[in-house]
Amino acid sequence: MGIPDYETVMRPVLALLADGRTWRYGDVIEAISEQFGLTEEERSQVLPSGRQRVINSKVGWAMTYLAQAGLVERPARAQSRITDAGQQVLAANPDHVDRKVLEAFPSFQAFLSRSRDTTDEPMATRVAAPRAAATGVQSTATPQDLIDAATRENVAAVEGEVLTRALALSPRAFELLVVRLLEAMGYGRLGTIEHSGQPGDRGIDGIISQDPLGLDRIYLQAKRYGPDSSVSRPDVQKFVGALMGAQGDRGVFITTSTFTPGAVEEAVRVNARIELIDGRRLARLMVRHGVGVQAGPPVVLYGLDEDFFESL
């Protein structure tokens, strides 16, 4: 039968998880290998990079896409379980589950949108733009095109995963994550960056001192809101009030969700510089600056050395 592709693996993975238990990643791979009758040689076959087995990669990508559609959740490291939506998809699709099925889910559409969107513009200047229908790499694509497309999908998937993990953190842990991110971005390098969030903090969760004497300060506010909640104008007004109380004029407001148009307008209107970072941009910054993620092996493309042959 051979090693199946990642779409072929999707429904078998859901069927495995249908018992409602939390499955270890290694156990899923073993069960799928058994189901498809893979030989020992096929099970040990590795990718050209030599860093991962082929079957691990296929199952891993299948589970990543299922998670992006909300059909599978990952409660802990290397563990997965089916969601109610996953059970429904399994019942409604007795033959197969593929990307076309997943594209019916808004969360998967959002994932595809992230994989096409490479911008990182500030909230105040971000504008909506029409997007192309589903992605797909044309047959005329070069190897570099294929790598670029795969890289964008990989980054988009990881962005979705880190945002899900951020939402699962406690409020205090999310504040610490924000502090770690700003530190990784280089803030406080000549001074200090500290977590100040606690009951009664009046809306200041972190303080960045950009110089050794602490004369140049940036104040942080971190709101861990669910996807159905948005940071509104009153939230920004409270943060501005906290800034004024601290005699500050610069702040960064970071949330896992979104900002309402009123919140964006308020941040632009006030006599202070307020940078708004929503969940999409937060996830992108975390991946870009290596916070909560691990880099995989680099991909090397070879090209013909014309100078070498002409020198012979």
Backbone torsions as a table, in degrees:
resi	resn	phi	psi	omega
1	MET	NA	-37.3	179.0
2	GLY	84.4	173.5	-178.9
3	ILE	-73.9	123.9	-178.4
4	PRO	-74.4	157.2	175.3
5	ASP	-79.5	170.3	-171.8
6	TYR	-66.6	-30.5	179.0
7	GLU	-71.8	-37.3	177.3
8	THR	-61.9	-29.3	-176.9
9	VAL	-79.6	-18.9	-171.1
10	MET	-58.2	-53.2	-177.5
11	ARG	-67.5	-41.5	175.2
12	PRO	-57.1	-36.5	177.3
13	VAL	-64.8	-45.8	177.6
14	LEU	-60.3	-41.2	-179.8
15	ALA	-62.9	-37.9	176.9
16	LEU	-62.4	-43.8	-176.4
17	LEU	-78.6	-5.2	-174.8
18	ALA	-63.7	-15.0	179.1
19	ASP	-75.1	-5.1	176.3
20	GLY	84.2	-6.0	179.3
21	ARG	-76.4	161.6	171.7
22	THR	-88.8	118.8	-175.5
23	TRP	-99.4	139.5	171.4
24	ARG	-75.4	143.8	-178.3
25	TYR	-56.0	-44.2	-179.3
26	GLY	-63.2	-35.6	179.2
27	ASP	-69.1	-36.1	177.3
28	VAL	-63.8	-44.8	179.6
29	ILE	-61.3	-43.8	180.0
30	GLU	-62.9	-43.4	-179.0
31	ALA	-66.3	-40.2	178.8
32	ILE	-67.0	-39.8	177.5
33	SER	-60.4	-41.3	178.0
34	GLU	-65.8	-45.4	-176.5
35	GLN	-60.9	-37.7	-179.0
36	PHE	-92.7	6.0	174.8
37	GLY	61.0	39.2	-178.7
38	LEU	-69.7	138.7	176.4
39	THR	-76.0	168.4	177.7
40	GLU	-61.0	-36.6	178.9
41	GLU	-64.7	-42.2	179.5
42	GLU	-67.8	-38.2	179.7
43	ARG	-66.3	-29.6	-177.2
44	SER	-94.7	-3.1	-179.7
45	GLN	-63.2	133.4	-176.7
46	VAL	-113.3	160.5	175.7
47	LEU	-67.7	162.3	179.2
48	PRO	-54.9	-29.7	178.9
49	SER	-69.0	-22.0	-178.9
50	GLY	78.6	2.7	-174.8
51	ARG	-91.4	-18.0	-174.2
52	GLN	-149.6	146.2	175.9
53	ARG	-72.1	147.9	-177.5
54	VAL	-61.0	-45.6	-177.6
55	ILE	-65.3	-34.8	175.5
56	ASN	-61.6	-41.6	179.9
57	SER	-64.7	-44.4	-178.9
58	LYS	-62.9	-47.6	179.8
59	VAL	-66.5	-39.6	-179.4
60	GLY	-61.6	-43.8	179.0
61	TRP	-68.9	-38.0	177.2
62	ALA	-59.2	-45.2	-179.0
63	MET	-69.1	-33.7	177.1
64	THR	-63.3	-46.7	-179.7
65	TYR	-66.8	-39.6	177.9
66	LEU	-62.6	-38.1	178.6
67	ALA	-68.6	-38.7	178.7
68	GLN	-63.5	-30.1	178.1
69	ALA	-84.0	-6.6	-179.8
70	GLY	83.0	15.2	-179.5
71	LEU	-88.7	-20.4	178.8
72	VAL	-133.4	143.2	174.4
73	GLU	-121.4	156.7	-177.6
74	ARG	-120.8	92.6	-175.5
75	PRO	-70.9	-21.7	-179.1
76	ALA	-155.3	172.9	-178.2
77	ARG	-57.4	128.4	176.1
78	ALA	59.2	29.5	178.4
79	GLN	-131.8	145.5	-178.5
80	SER	-144.1	153.5	173.1
81	ARG	-150.2	155.9	-176.6
82	ILE	-77.7	150.2	176.0
83	THR	-101.6	173.9	176.5
84	ASP	-60.7	-39.6	178.0
85	ALA	-62.9	-37.2	177.5
86	GLY	-64.1	-40.1	177.4
87	GLN	-62.6	-40.2	-179.7
88	GLN	-66.7	-42.1	178.7
89	VAL	-64.6	-39.9	179.5
90	LEU	-61.1	-43.0	-179.7
91	ALA	-70.2	-33.9	-175.9
92	ALA	-83.5	-12.7	-177.0
93	ASN	-129.9	79.1	-174.9
94	PRO	-70.0	-18.0	-175.8
95	ASP	-98.4	-49.7	-177.8
96	HIS	-159.0	159.1	173.0
97	VAL	-129.2	127.9	179.2
98	ASP	-137.8	-172.0	-177.1
99	ARG	-61.7	-32.6	178.8
100	LYS	-61.5	-38.6	176.9
101	VAL	-66.2	-42.6	-177.0
102	LEU	-66.8	-29.1	-176.5
103	GLU	-67.3	-9.2	176.4
104	ALA	-75.9	-11.3	-176.0
105	PHE	-98.9	130.0	-179.6
106	PRO	-55.3	-36.5	-179.1
107	SER	-65.5	-33.8	177.8
108	PHE	-74.9	-36.2	174.8
109	GLN	-61.6	-39.1	177.9
110	ALA	-64.4	-37.7	176.7
111	PHE	-62.5	-45.8	178.0
112	LEU	-62.9	-36.4	178.2
113	SER	-64.0	-41.7	178.7
114	ARG	-63.9	-36.4	-177.8
115	SER	-69.8	-21.2	177.1
116	ARG	-92.9	-20.5	-173.0
117	ASP	-97.8	114.3	-179.2
118	THR	-108.4	9.1	-178.8
119	THR	-82.8	158.9	177.3
120	ASP	-143.1	49.3	-175.2
121	GLU	-77.5	155.2	177.6
122	PRO	-60.4	154.4	-177.9
123	MET	-57.6	-40.6	-174.3
124	ALA	-67.2	-21.4	-177.6
125	THR	-110.0	2.2	-177.8
126	ARG	-75.3	133.3	178.9
127	VAL	-127.7	151.7	179.6
128	ALA	-75.1	142.1	179.1
129	ALA	-136.7	145.0	178.1
130	PRO	-63.3	142.2	-178.7
131	ARG	-114.4	151.6	177.4
132	ALA	-68.5	159.7	176.6
133	ALA	-68.3	-170.8	-169.0
134	ALA	-49.1	148.2	-179.4
135	THR	-75.6	174.3	178.7
136	GLY	168.3	140.8	-178.0
137	VAL	-94.9	126.3	-178.2
138	GLN	-69.2	158.0	-178.4
139	SER	-66.6	-17.9	-179.9
140	THR	-87.3	4.5	-177.5
141	ALA	-65.6	141.7	176.2
142	THR	-80.6	166.3	174.8
143	PRO	-54.8	-37.9	178.8
144	GLN	-65.9	-38.2	176.6
145	ASP	-60.2	-43.6	-179.0
146	LEU	-63.7	-42.5	179.5
147	ILE	-65.6	-42.7	179.8
148	ASP	-62.0	-42.6	179.7
149	ALA	-65.4	-43.1	179.1
150	ALA	-65.1	-37.9	178.9
151	THR	-63.6	-42.9	179.2
152	ARG	-63.1	-41.3	179.2
153	GLU	-66.6	-39.4	178.4
154	ASN	-61.9	-47.0	-179.8
155	VAL	-62.8	-43.2	179.9
156	ALA	-61.8	-40.4	179.1
157	ALA	-64.9	-44.1	-179.8
158	VAL	-66.2	-37.7	177.3
159	GLU	-59.5	-43.0	177.5
160	GLY	-63.1	-37.8	-178.7
161	GLU	-70.6	-41.5	-179.0
162	VAL	-68.6	-33.1	178.0
163	LEU	-69.0	-38.2	176.1
164	THR	-62.4	-41.9	178.3
165	ARG	-65.8	-39.0	179.4
166	ALA	-62.8	-38.6	178.7
167	LEU	-66.0	-27.3	-178.7
168	ALA	-82.3	-8.4	-179.2
169	LEU	-74.7	158.4	171.3
170	SER	-71.7	159.8	178.5
171	PRO	-53.7	-42.1	-179.4
172	ARG	-66.2	-42.2	-180.0
173	ALA	-64.4	-36.0	177.4
174	PHE	-65.9	-38.8	176.4
175	GLU	-61.4	-41.1	178.0
176	LEU	-64.9	-37.4	177.3
177	LEU	-60.9	-44.2	179.7
178	VAL	-61.1	-42.3	178.6
179	VAL	-62.4	-43.7	179.5
180	ARG	-62.8	-38.4	179.5
181	LEU	-64.8	-48.4	-179.5
182	LEU	-62.9	-34.5	177.1
183	GLU	-65.8	-42.6	178.9
184	ALA	-65.4	-27.0	179.2
185	MET	-78.9	-5.9	176.1
186	GLY	103.5	-0.9	179.3
187	TYR	-72.6	144.3	179.4
188	GLY	78.1	8.6	-175.7
189	ARG	-63.6	-35.0	179.2
190	LEU	-95.7	-4.1	179.4
191	GLY	-134.6	-118.0	179.8
192	THR	-143.3	161.0	171.7
193	ILE	-138.4	126.8	-173.8
194	GLU	-138.6	151.7	175.7
195	HIS	-87.6	126.9	-179.0
196	SER	-121.2	0.4	-176.3
197	GLY	-67.4	129.3	176.9
198	GLN	-168.6	166.2	177.8
199	PRO	-53.2	130.0	-179.8
200	GLY	85.0	14.9	-178.0
201	ASP	-77.5	-4.7	176.9
202	ARG	60.4	30.3	173.7
203	GLY	91.2	7.2	176.9
204	ILE	-108.4	112.3	-176.2
205	ASP	-101.2	-14.3	179.3
206	GLY	-161.8	152.8	-179.8
207	ILE	-132.2	126.0	176.9
208	ILE	-106.3	122.1	172.9
209	SER	-101.3	113.7	-174.8
210	GLN	-81.2	-9.7	178.8
211	ASP	-134.1	159.5	-176.2
212	PRO	-57.4	-28.6	-177.4
213	LEU	-89.5	-6.2	179.1
214	GLY	73.9	24.4	-179.6
215	LEU	-82.5	-25.1	-177.7
216	ASP	-110.4	102.0	-171.2
217	ARG	-119.9	145.5	173.7
218	ILE	-124.3	134.3	-176.5
219	TYR	-107.4	143.4	-175.7
220	LEU	-113.6	143.3	170.5
221	GLN	-129.9	129.7	-178.7
222	ALA	-122.7	123.7	179.4
223	LYS	-122.6	114.8	178.9
224	ARG	-92.6	88.3	-179.1
225	TYR	-103.7	147.4	175.5
226	GLY	-72.2	167.0	-176.5
227	PRO	-63.2	-19.7	-179.3
228	ASP	-90.3	-1.5	179.1
229	SER	-115.5	149.6	178.9
230	SER	-129.0	151.7	173.9
231	VAL	-76.7	125.3	-174.0
232	SER	-105.4	177.9	180.0
233	ARG	-56.2	-46.1	178.9
234	PRO	-58.5	-34.0	178.0
235	ASP	-63.0	-43.5	178.9
236	VAL	-67.5	-38.7	179.0
237	GLN	-61.6	-40.9	178.3
238	LYS	-63.5	-40.6	179.2
239	PHE	-65.0	-41.5	177.4
240	VAL	-62.0	-39.7	177.1
241	GLY	-62.0	-39.3	177.7
242	ALA	-65.7	-37.6	176.8
243	LEU	-62.0	-46.6	-179.8
244	MET	-61.4	-38.9	178.9
245	GLY	-64.2	-29.1	178.8
246	ALA	-93.6	6.6	-177.6
247	GLN	58.6	37.9	178.8
248	GLY	-108.2	160.9	179.0
249	ASP	-133.4	9.9	177.7
250	ARG	-138.4	135.2	-179.5
251	GLY	-150.8	158.0	176.0
252	VAL	-123.6	122.6	179.8
253	PHE	-109.6	115.5	-175.9
254	ILE	-117.7	133.6	178.1
255	THR	-137.5	159.5	175.0
256	THR	-84.7	-11.0	-176.8
257	SER	-106.8	-127.0	-177.6
258	THR	-133.8	170.5	174.7
259	PHE	-110.4	136.9	176.3
260	THR	-71.2	159.2	175.9
261	PRO	-55.0	-36.7	178.6
262	GLY	-63.7	-37.1	178.3
263	ALA	-66.3	-41.6	179.0
264	VAL	-64.2	-43.7	178.8
265	GLU	-60.8	-41.0	-178.9
266	GLU	-65.2	-40.5	180.0
267	ALA	-64.1	-33.3	178.3
268	VAL	-77.4	-34.7	-172.3
269	ARG	-73.4	-38.1	-169.6
270	VAL	-69.1	159.1	179.7
271	ASN	-85.4	56.6	177.6
272	ALA	-161.1	153.8	179.6
273	ARG	-93.4	111.3	-178.7
274	ILE	-116.2	120.8	176.1
275	GLU	-98.7	125.5	-179.5
276	LEU	-102.9	128.7	179.1
277	ILE	-124.7	112.1	-179.7
278	ASP	-87.2	-178.8	-175.4
279	GLY	-60.7	-39.9	-179.3
280	ARG	-62.5	-45.5	-179.0
281	ARG	-72.7	-34.6	176.6
282	LEU	-58.2	-48.5	-179.3
283	ALA	-62.3	-41.2	-179.5
284	ARG	-63.9	-41.4	179.8
285	LEU	-67.0	-37.9	178.6
286	MET	-61.5	-45.4	179.9
287	VAL	-66.3	-45.0	-176.8
288	ARG	-62.0	-36.5	-176.0
289	HIS	-102.6	12.4	172.1
290	GLY	68.9	32.8	179.3
291	VAL	-98.8	113.8	179.6
292	GLY	78.9	11.9	179.2
293	VAL	-134.8	162.0	176.5
294	GLN	-123.1	137.6	-180.0
295	ALA	-81.1	136.6	176.6
296	GLY	-85.8	-177.2	-179.0
297	PRO	-68.6	144.7	178.7
298	PRO	-71.4	155.3	177.4
299	VAL	-103.5	130.2	-179.1
300	VAL	-111.1	125.3	173.9
301	LEU	-104.2	136.0	-179.7
302	TYR	-102.8	145.4	176.6
303	GLY	-132.1	155.3	-178.8
304	LEU	-66.6	134.5	178.3
305	ASP	-92.6	91.5	-177.8
306	GLU	-62.2	-38.0	-178.7
307	ASP	-60.3	-37.6	179.9
308	PHE	-60.5	-49.2	-176.6
309	PHE	-70.1	-33.1	178.8
310	GLU	-71.7	-20.5	-179.9
311	SER	-83.6	-8.5	-176.9
312	LEU	-79.9	NA	NA
